Amino acid sequence: MGSDVSAEDQIGHHEHHGTDMTTGNVARRLVLFAIPMLLGSLLHTAYSIVNALWVGNGLGANAMAAITVGFPLLFLLMALAAGLSLASNVLAAQAYGAKDFVRLRAVVQNSIVLMGVSSVLCVALGQAGVDWVFRAMGTPPEVLPLAVSYFRIFLWTTPFMFGVFFQASVMRGVGDSKTPLYFQAGSLVINAVLDPVLMFGWFGLPRLGLNGVAWASIAAQILAFVSIAVYAQHRSKLVAPDWRNLKIDVPMSALLLRIGVPSMVQQALVSLGMLFVTGLVNGFGAHCAAAFGIAMRIDQLAFMPAMAVGAAVSTLAGQNIGAHRYDRVAEVFRWGIIVSCGLTLVATVIAVAMPTWLISLFTRDADVVVTGAQYLRIVGFGYLLFAVMFASNGVINGSGHTGVTSVFSLIGFWAIRVPLATYLSRHMGSVEGVWYAVLVSIGVGAVISLGYYLSGRWKRPVVKSHTTPTLMPSAETE
């Protein structure tokens, strides 16, 4: 593998806080592993909501719309980080499940190098193209300068955000979901405190307006990355990079890219789809853009528990696939559905029954409230379908078949959401057509993902797609 660290040396590091998911009660393992991830998701959503309250009520609808315009590009950055992180998580989980610590070390070393290179490219391309992209989206003239200025500053968080994503993904791969939560919570608290201070110029600091939100994000991400990296070096050495010996191991890097690239491409294309859909919404006016932004934040609150459980399913499935425990994988999926749908049901009822109240928490603009409530009444019915989709996607991704879930996502977005949103919005002459397209696309994604899981095709170690890893315990080592 090109690693200078022996398996015996790595096994000797007991301070990695990993958990073997190939033994013990599956339901208990899943719930205990998912809880910190769920709390992390809820913390992130809580911060997003608090931030929206400050911006919407303190800076106005144009500032809210400016952040909304930047959502697709922010999602693109997150997609790239999440794609590589997914590969790191899957390979770390399978290596840990197979007790192959040399391979685990190679996963860690190559992941951080790939993350670093990717983040630098993102900053460079983003700075060069953000103005053009926002103009191409049809951003309202009163919103454009705010959006461009905000996102140019925010882009500098990328290297640190990617670093945090990497470290958290490999920690979770070895069964430690608690440690990433602690650093995520600290980062969000710092960010939430700094937001109003820098926005409104409290304590004698300059009033930075919307740009203050971006500067707060930079400070929080730097502190989070430095803190979790230092912690890993001292307390979680099994998944800590050897910073003095960073180099590319071609076979392992190729394997990471083979698993990560389909997810990155899929999420990048979804981001482009979001750009397109946001452009459609922008065409109906700034109040629709602001309503869409607020509604998407509420979506985050509804979706993130399912996404957290899905990520937990992926890690548990990965470790058990690495150990060839396919019987336990079926149990993981079953409990993933139960937990995910149970949590999401609460959000569904609230969103559908009290949409006006929810939207009015974020804005006093009557037009924005009416439009946002309309979105929730329609899309809220799809929340449970989303929960099912993430549970089945979790198993499929955990097996390394990321190309399959990528195709499913692209079908839901580009074959359904984008063309249907275009047609319905024009046919109905209203932004309401976009909302119906979102609901239908979620349903299609859930049906095809669940169908693939039930077919059992994800169990195949070799498929036509080149995204399938050969990382089973019996596979030949490189």
N, C-alpha and C positions, 0 to 999 in steps of 0.2 A: 504493500500500500504506500510505500514511500514514507512511512512514519518512522521517526526515530525513537518512539516510545513503545515499550513492550507491553504485551497484554498483562503480564504480571505486575508491571509498574502501575498500570491503570487500575487494576483490580485492588491494588493496595490503598487507593484513595477512597476511604469510606465516608469522607465528608461531603460527598456529592449530593446527598439528600434525595437519591432516586428511590423509586418504588417499583417493585416487580409486579406488573399487572397480569402476569400469566398464571398467578395462583390466587386463592382467596375467593370470597363471595363477589360475583360480578356486579351485582346491583350496588353493593356497598362501595366497591372500588370506583365505580362510575360516578356515584353521587359525591363521594368525598373528593374525587379529582375535579369534578365539574364545578363544585361550589366556589372555590377560589376564582376560577375562570368566569363564572357567572357574576361574582362580586366585582371582578375587574371590569366586566362589560357594563354592569350597572353603574359603577363609578365613572366610567368613561362617558356614559350617556348622561349621568347626572351633571358632569362638568359641561357637556355640550348644551344641556338645557339651561344651566346657570349662565353660561356664556351668551346664549341666545336671549335670555331675559335682559342681561346687561345691554347687549347691542340693540335689541329691538326696542326696548323702552328708553334707553339712554341716548342712542345715536340715531334712531329713526329707521323707517322702512327702507331707505336707499342703502344704508349700511348693512341691513339684514339681507337685502337683495345682493349686495356685493359679495358677501360670504357665500350665499347660495350659488352664485355664478361660479365661484371657485370650487364648489363641491366636486364636480367631475374631475378636475385636475388633481385635487387632493385625493380623491378616490383612486386615481391612476397611480400616484405615488404609493399609496397604501397597497395597491394591487401588486405592484412590483415587489415591494418588501414582503408582502404576504405570500407571493408565489415562491420566492426563494426560501422563506421561512417554512412554508409547507414542506418543501423538499428536505430541508434540514430536520424538521420534526419527524417526518416519515422515516427517513434513513436512520436518525438517532434512535427512534422507537424500535425499529426492526433490529438494529444492531444490539441495542440493550436487551431486547427480548431474547435474542440468540446468544447473549453473553459474549459478543464479539467486540471487545473493548479497543482493539487496534483499529478496527473499522470505525468505531465511534469517534476515536481521536481524529481520524482522517476526515470524517464528516465535519467536525468542529473547525479544523484548520482551514479547509477549503471553503466552508460556508462564509466565514468572516471576510476572506479575501474577495469572494464574489459579491458580497454585500457592499464592501467598500468601493469597488470599481463601479458597481451599478449606481450607488448613491451620487458619486461625483458626476457621472453622465447625466443623471436626472437634474441636478442643479444647473449644469451647463445648458442643457436643452431647454429647461424651463425658463431660465433667464432670457434666452434668445427668442423664445416663441410665445410667451404668455400674452403679450399685447395682441398679437395676430389672432391667437386662438379665441380670446374673449370678444374681439371684434367679429370674428367669423360666426360666433354663437348668436350674434344679434343682440348683444348686451345693450340695454337702454343707455343713451348718452349720459344721463345723470348718474348712472351707476358705474360706468366703465373706468373712470380714473380711480375711484375708490377700490375697485376690484383688482386692478393692475398693481397699484401701490402695495396693497395688502399682500398679494400673493408673491410678489418679488421678494419681500422680506421673509415671508413664511418659508420659502424654498430653502433657506439656509438651515432649517431644522432637519432636512433630509438625511444627511450622514449620521446624525445622532439617533434619529428615529429608526433608521435601518439597523443600527447597532443594537438598539434595545430589542427590536423585533427578533434579531438573530439570537441574542442571549436567552431571551424568553422561550424561543421555540425549542432550543436544544435542552433547556432545563425541563420543559414540559415533556419532551420526548423520552426522558429517563424517569418520568413519573412525578416530577416536582412542579406542581402548579401553584404552590403557596408563595414561594420566593418571588416570582415575577409580579404577583399581586401586590406585595409590599412596596416594591419600587414604583409600580404603576400608580398606586395610591398616593405615594409621596409626590410624584411628578404632577398628578392632577390637582392636588391640594395647592402646590406652589403656583401652578398655572391659574387656578381659580382666584387665588389671592392677588396675583400680579395683574390680572386682567383689568379690574376696575381702577387699580392704582395707576397703571400706565395709560388707560383709556381717558380717565378724567383728570389726571395730573394731581393726584392726592399727595400729601406730605411734601409739597414743594417741588415735586417732579414735573417735567414738562407734560402738557396735555397732548397726547399722541393720537387720540381718536381711535379709529379702527386699526391703524398700524400698531397701536399699543397691544392689541390682541396677538399680533404676529410676534412682536418682541417678547411677550410673555411666554409664548410657545417655544421660542428659541432657548430662553433661559431654562425652562423646565426640562426640555429634552436633553440639553447638555448635562444638567445635574443628574438626570435619570441614567444616562448612558455611563457617565463616569462612575456613579455609585454602584450600578449593577456589575460593571466590569471589575471594579476593585473587589466587590464581594465574591465574584466568581473565582478570582485568583486565590483568595484566602479560604473560602468555605465550600466551593463547588468545583474543585480542580478537574474533575472528570470531563466537564463541559466548558472549561475555561480555555480560551485560545492561548497558545504559546506565542506571545507577541514578538519574541526575538527570533522566531523560526517560521515566519509566515511564508509559505510558498504554495504553488499550485501543483497538486497531484492530478495529472491529466485524467486517468480513469475515474477517480472519485468526482472531480469537477464535472466531467461529462455526465456522470450518473445524476448528480445534483441538478444539472441543467435539463437533463432528459425528463426529470420529474417536475422541476420547477417551471420550466419554460411554458409548457401547456397551460399551467395555471396563470402565469404572468400574462401570456397572450390573451387568454380568455378574459381575465379581469381587465386588461388594457382595452380590449374590444368592447367590453361592457362599459368601461369608462367613456369610450367614444360614443356608445349608444346613449349614455347619460348626457353627454354633451348635446347630442341631437335632440333628445327629449326635453332637456332644459331649454334649448333653443326654441322648441315649439311652445313651451310654457312662456318664455320671455315674450313671444309674439303677441300674447294676450295682455301684456302690460306689467308694470313693476309690482302691482299688488298681487298678481298671480305668481310671479317669481318669489315674492316674499312668503306667500302662503305655501308654496311648494317647499321652500326651505324649512319652514316651521314643521310642516307635515312630515318631512323626511326625518327630522329629529325625533318626532314621536314614533316614526317607524323604527328608528334605532332602538328606542326603548322596548318596542315590541319584538324586534328581531334579535337583539343581542343575546338574550337568554338562549334562544334556539341555536344561535351561532356558537355560543360557548359550549353548549352541550354537544353540538356537532363536532367541535374541535376535540372535546374530551373523547368522544366516540372514536375519532380518528387515531388518537394516541393509543387508546386501549386496543383498538383493532390492530394497529401497527405492531405493538409488542406481541400480541398473541399470534399474528401471522408470522412474525419472525420466529416464534417458538412452534409454529405449525399447530396451534390450538384453534382450529376453525370452529369447533363446537362452542367455544367461549365467545367467538366473534358474533355468532347468532344471538347469544344472550346479551351481548353489548348493544347490538342493534335494537333488540326488543325493549330493553330498559331505556335506551336513548329516546325511542319514540314516546314512551310513557312519561318520562321526565320533561322532555321538550314540549310536548303538547299540553301537559298539565300547567306548565308555567305560562305558555303562550295564550291559553284560554282566558286567563285573567285580563291580559292586554287586549284581547279581541273584544271582550264584553265592554270594557271601559271605552275603547276607541269608537265602537259602533253606537254605544248608548249615550255617550257624553262628548261628542266631538266639538261642539261649540265651546264648551267650558275649557277643554284642553287647549284649543287654539288661542282662546282669549287670555290664557296665562302668559302668552308671549308677545301679544300686541294689542293695542287699543284701536287699531284701524279696522273699521267695520267691514270694508270690502275684503280685507285679508282674512278676517275671521270667517266670513261666509264661505269664501273659496276654500280655505283650509278644512273647514268642517265638512264640506262636500267631498273632499278627497278621502277623509277618514271614514265617512259613511260607506264609501264604495270599496276602498282598498282594505279596510279593516277585516272584511270577510275572508281575505286571503292569508291572514297571519298564520292560521293553523296549517295550511298547506305548505307554507314556508318552513314551519317546524318539521314537518315530515320530510321535506326535501333535504334539510341539513342533516338529519339523522342518517338517511341512506347515503348521502354524499360523504358523510364521515367515514363510513366503512369502505366505500369505494376508494376514497383518497388514501385511507390508511393502508390499503393493499398496494398503493403505488400507481393505480390506474387513473392518474390525474387527467390524462387526455380525454377520458370518457366523460368525467364531470364537466370538463371544459367545453366539450361539444354540446352537452345538455344545456349548459348556461347560455351558449351562443344561440342555440335554437330558441330558447325562451326569450332572449333579448332581441336578436337581429331578425329572426324569422317571425316573431310574434309581436313583441312590444313596440319596436320602432315603426314597422309598417302599419300596424293596427292603430297606433297613436296618431300617425300622420293621417290615415284615412278617417278615423272617427272624429278627430278634432276639426277636420275640414267639413266632413259630412254633417256634424252636429253644430258646427259654427261656434264651438265652446271648448274651453279647456277641460270640461268634463269628459270629453272623449279620451283624453290622455289618461285620466284616472281609471277608466274601464280597461284600457289597454294594459295598464300595470297589473290589475287584478287577473286578467286572463293569462298573462305571461307567467305569473307566479304559479297558477294552476297547472299550466303545461309543464313547467319545470319539475314540479312535484310528481306528476304522473309518470314521466319518463324516467326520472331518477329511481323512484320506488320500483318501477317495473324492471329496471336493470338489476337492482339489488336482488329482487325475488327470483330472477333468472339464474343467479349463482355464477354468472360469467366473470365476476370480479375475482373469483377464486383461481382462475387460470393463471399459472406463472408466466405463460407466454401468450401474447395476443398480437394481432397484426400491428397495433399502434406501437411506435417506438418509445412510448413513454413508460412502458412497464419495466420496473426494476427487476434485476435478477438477484435480489437480496434476500434470499431465503437461507435458513441455517445450513441447508444441504448444498447451496450453490457454491460454485467454485470461487475461491478468493482470487483477487486480482494481484 
